[in-house]
């Protein structure tokens, strides 16, 4: 196995992504177009991501 491949394997083992879903709320309950609104938190240990907080609302 090449050195580059081994480096990638080691890097993949150290990186962890954790997903947490919080505060589920049913919107328009009882309607035909009801949906669940919730918060998603991603915790990433990869060094390729910058430290910070981002919000996405849709």
DRENDREN-226190 format. One record per atom (N, C-alpha, C, O, CB): residue number from 1; residue in three letters; y, x, z. Coordinates in steps of 0.001 Angstrom, whole numbers. Glycine has a CB too. Layout:
// DRENDREN-226190
NUM;ala;Y;X;Z $
...
END
This chain:
// DRENDREN-226190
1;unk;-1178;845;0 $
1;unk;0;0;0 $
1;unk;1241;890;0 $
1;unk;1277;1915;681 $
1;unk;-2;-961;1222 $
2;unk;2244;498;-759 $
2;unk;3453;1311;-875 $
2;unk;4301;1222;400 $
2;unk;4153;287;1188 $
2;unk;4281;865;-2096 $
3;unk;5175;2190;591 $
3;unk;6034;2229;1774 $
3;unk;6953;1014;1795 $
3;unk;7164;421;2853 $
3;unk;6862;3532;1807 $
4;unk;7503;635;645 $
4;unk;8405;-519;556 $
4;unk;7691;-1794;1000 $
4;unk;8267;-2607;1723 $
4;unk;8940;-681;-883 $
5;unk;6432;-1973;567 $
5;unk;5666;-3165;943 $
5;unk;5426;-3202;2447 $
5;unk;5517;-4264;3062 $
5;unk;4325;-3204;192 $
6;unk;5121;-2059;3040 $
6;unk;4907;-2010;4486 $
6;unk;6190;-2326;5241 $
6;unk;6156;-2994;6274 $
6;unk;4379;-636;4902 $
7;unk;7326;-1847;4730 $
7;unk;8606;-2142;5365 $
7;unk;8881;-3643;5328 $
7;unk;9361;-4212;6309 $
7;unk;9747;-1369;4674 $
8;unk;8578;-4285;4203 $
8;unk;8779;-5728;4088 $
8;unk;7876;-6481;5053 $
8;unk;8309;-7451;5674 $
8;unk;8520;-6193;2654 $
9;unk;6634;-6049;5186 $
9;unk;5709;-6701;6115 $
9;unk;6218;-6590;7546 $
9;unk;6202;-7575;8284 $
9;unk;4305;-6084;6003 $
10;unk;6669;-5407;7947 $
10;unk;7187;-5216;9302 $
10;unk;8419;-6078;9543 $
10;unk;8576;-6663;10615 $
10;unk;7522;-3741;9544 $
11;unk;9288;-6155;8545 $
11;unk;10503;-6944;8683 $
11;unk;10166;-8425;8812 $
11;unk;10777;-9124;9620 $
11;unk;11436;-6710;7488 $
12;unk;9210;-8914;8035 $
12;unk;8837;-10318;8085 $
12;unk;8253;-10694;9445 $
12;unk;8464;-11812;9915 $
12;unk;7838;-10634;6982 $
13;unk;7532;-9790;10077 $
13;unk;6928;-10080;11368 $
13;unk;7983;-10198;12464 $
13;unk;7779;-10923;13438 $
13;unk;5918;-9001;11729 $
14;unk;9098;-9503;12323 $
14;unk;10121;-9495;13356 $
14;unk;11104;-10655;13225 $
14;unk;11773;-10999;14199 $
14;unk;10868;-8195;13317 $
15;unk;11204;-11256;12060 $
15;unk;12176;-12321;11840 $
15;unk;11586;-13676;12214 $
15;unk;10462;-14006;11835 $
15;unk;12642;-12329;10380 $
16;unk;12358;-14447;12958 $
16;unk;11901;-15750;13426 $
16;unk;12988;-16784;13141 $
16;unk;14173;-16526;13350 $
16;unk;11553;-15711;14947 $
17;unk;12574;-17950;12664 $
17;unk;13487;-19076;12478 $
17;unk;12978;-20223;13346 $
17;unk;11823;-20635;13234 $
17;unk;13587;-19502;10960 $
18;unk;13846;-20729;14206 $
18;unk;13505;-21855;15065 $
18;unk;14395;-23031;14689 $
18;unk;15611;-22883;14566 $
18;unk;13667;-21488;16574 $
19;unk;13788;-24196;14507 $
19;unk;14531;-25408;14155 $
19;unk;14466;-26370;15334 $
19;unk;13391;-26647;15865 $
19;unk;13959;-26073;12856 $
20;unk;15627;-26873;15735 $
20;unk;15695;-27836;16830 $
20;unk;16463;-29066;16343 $
20;unk;17570;-28942;15817 $
20;unk;16376;-27209;18097 $
21;unk;15883;-30234;16516 $
21;unk;16524;-31495;16142 $
21;unk;16921;-32203;17429 $
21;unk;16128;-32303;18364 $
21;unk;15574;-32395;15262 $
22;unk;18157;-32695;17468 $
22;unk;18689;-33252;18710 $
22;unk;19510;-34510;18425 $
22;unk;20053;-34666;17331 $
22;unk;19549;-32206;19447 $
23;unk;19597;-35380;19385 $
23;unk;20422;-36596;19357 $
23;unk;20129;-37524;18180 $
23;unk;21048;-37851;17429 $
23;unk;21867;-36215;19324 $
24;unk;18880;-37959;17994 $
24;unk;18622;-38914;16904 $
24;unk;19242;-40275;17227 $
24;unk;19092;-40791;18334 $
24;unk;17096;-39065;16658 $
25;unk;19930;-40837;16255 $
25;unk;20559;-42150;16424 $
25;unk;20328;-42976;15168 $
25;unk;20590;-42517;14056 $
25;unk;22084;-42012;16720 $
26;unk;19837;-44188;15351 $
26;unk;19629;-45084;14215 $
26;unk;20969;-45736;13879 $
26;unk;21607;-46344;14739 $
26;unk;18530;-46167;14530 $
27;unk;21381;-45607;12637 $
27;unk;22622;-46207;12151 $
27;unk;22287;-47440;11317 $
27;unk;21287;-47446;10599 $
27;unk;23450;-45183;11317 $
28;unk;23097;-48466;11400 $
28;unk;22890;-49726;10671 $
28;unk;21534;-50340;10999 $
28;unk;20840;-50834;10110 $
28;unk;23003;-49494;9159 $
29;unk;21159;-50308;12272 $
29;unk;19849;-50831;12679 $
29;unk;19721;-52307;12300 $
29;unk;20644;-53092;12516 $
29;unk;19641;-50650;14203 $
30;unk;18584;-52674;11740 $
30;unk;18331;-54037;11308 $
30;unk;18755;-54298;9877 $
30;unk;18461;-55359;9325 $
30;unk;19028;-54987;12212 $
31;unk;19439;-53348;9274 $
31;unk;19876;-53492;7882 $
31;unk;18859;-52845;6954 $
31;unk;18076;-52001;7391 $
31;unk;21278;-52862;7673 $
32;unk;18857;-53225;5688 $
32;unk;17913;-52639;4730 $
32;unk;18246;-51182;4436 $
32;unk;17386;-50435;3969 $
32;unk;17910;-53440;3429 $
33;unk;19490;-50767;4705 $
33;unk;19873;-49376;4443 $
33;unk;20121;-48597;5738 $
33;unk;21044;-47785;5806 $
33;unk;21126;-49334;3567 $
34;unk;19300;-48842;6766 $
34;unk;19432;-48092;8015 $
34;unk;18927;-46664;7822 $
34;unk;18096;-46395;6955 $
34;unk;18657;-48791;9158 $
35;unk;19443;-45757;8645 $
35;unk;19049;-44351;8567 $
35;unk;19187;-43717;9941 $
35;unk;19807;-44285;10841 $
35;unk;19906;-43586;7522 $
36;unk;18600;-42533;10093 $
36;unk;18669;-41803;11357 $
36;unk;19660;-40655;11198 $
36;unk;19546;-39848;10275 $
36;unk;17259;-41272;11786 $
37;unk;20615;-40592;12090 $
37;unk;21616;-39530;12120 $
37;unk;21230;-38590;13257 $
37;unk;20903;-39057;14348 $
37;unk;23079;-40106;12310 $
38;unk;21258;-37278;13032 $
38;unk;20850;-36330;14063 $
38;unk;21492;-34978;13825 $
38;unk;22036;-34716;12753 $
38;unk;19328;-36194;14102 $
39;unk;21423;-34122;14835 $
39;unk;21925;-32753;14751 $
39;unk;20744;-31823;14517 $
39;unk;19672;-32017;15091 $
39;unk;22707;-32353;16044 $
40;unk;20938;-30816;13676 $
40;unk;19911;-29803;13418 $
40;unk;20485;-28446;13814 $
40;unk;21582;-28079;13393 $
40;unk;19455;-29811;11905 $
41;unk;19742;-27712;14620 $
41;unk;20136;-26370;15033 $
41;unk;19124;-25375;14473 $
41;unk;17919;-25536;14667 $
41;unk;20229;-26260;16590 $
42;unk;19605;-24358;13787 $
42;unk;18751;-23287;13274 $
42;unk;19066;-22018;14055 $
42;unk;20216;-21580;14104 $
42;unk;18963;-23070;11730 $
43;unk;18061;-21440;14655 $
43;unk;18192;-20170;15353 $
43;unk;17434;-19137;14528 $
43;unk;16218;-19237;14362 $
43;unk;17645;-20252;16837 $
44;unk;18161;-18138;14008 $
44;unk;17586;-17168;13082 $
44;unk;17745;-15775;13671 $
44;unk;18835;-15397;14100 $
44;unk;18258;-17258;11682 $
45;unk;16661;-15015;13690 $
45;unk;16725;-13654;14213 $
45;unk;16915;-12623;13102 $
45;unk;16984;-11426;13384 $
45;unk;15464;-13340;14998 $
46;unk;16999;-13062;11852 $
46;unk;17129;-12137;10723 $
46;unk;18490;-11452;10754 $
46;unk;19514;-12101;10966 $
46;unk;16936;-12879;9383 $
47;unk;18497;-10161;10547 $
47;unk;19749;-9413;10564 $
47;unk;20596;-9684;9327 $
47;unk;21768;-9307;9294 $
47;unk;19464;-7930;10675 $
48;unk;20034;-10324;8316 $
48;unk;20790;-10607;7099 $
48;unk;21760;-11768;7274 $
48;unk;22602;-11998;6406 $
48;unk;19842;-10904;5963 $
49;unk;21659;-12502;8377 $
49;unk;22577;-13601;8650 $
49;unk;23669;-13121;9598 $
49;unk;23405;-12364;10531 $
49;unk;21826;-14818;9250 $
50;unk;24889;-13565;9352 $
50;unk;26004;-13213;10237 $
50;unk;25947;-14084;11485 $
50;unk;25430;-15200;11458 $
50;unk;27373;-13384;9510 $
51;unk;26481;-13561;12564 $
51;unk;26549;-14339;13795 $
51;unk;27728;-15292;13678 $
51;unk;28837;-14883;13332 $
51;unk;26686;-13415;15054 $
52;unk;27486;-16544;13964 $
52;unk;28547;-17540;13887 $
52;unk;27980;-18933;14011 $
52;unk;26773;-19119;14161 $
52;unk;29322;-17404;12586 $
53;unk;28855;-19900;13948 $
53;unk;28448;-21293;14038 $
53;unk;28965;-22005;12804 $
53;unk;30147;-21904;12475 $
53;unk;28976;-21965;15344 $
54;unk;28090;-22723;12122 $
54;unk;28467;-23489;10947 $
54;unk;28097;-24940;11172 $
54;unk;27101;-25242;11830 $
54;unk;27787;-22936;9674 $
55;unk;28895;-25833;10627 $
55;unk;28651;-27260;10760 $
55;unk;28573;-27880;9379 $
55;unk;29396;-27596;8509 $
55;unk;29751;-27938;11606 $
56;unk;27579;-28727;9188 $
56;unk;27419;-29461;7936 $
56;unk;27338;-30930;8281 $
56;unk;26517;-31343;9100 $
56;unk;26154;-28993;7141 $
57;unk;28188;-31710;7657 $
57;unk;28202;-33137;7932 $
57;unk;28105;-33871;6607 $
57;unk;28845;-33579;5668 $
57;unk;29480;-33555;8717 $
58;unk;27193;-34821;6538 $
58;unk;27022;-35516;5271 $
58;unk;26745;-36964;5426 $
58;unk;26580;-37671;4431 $
58;unk;25943;-34907;4498 $
END
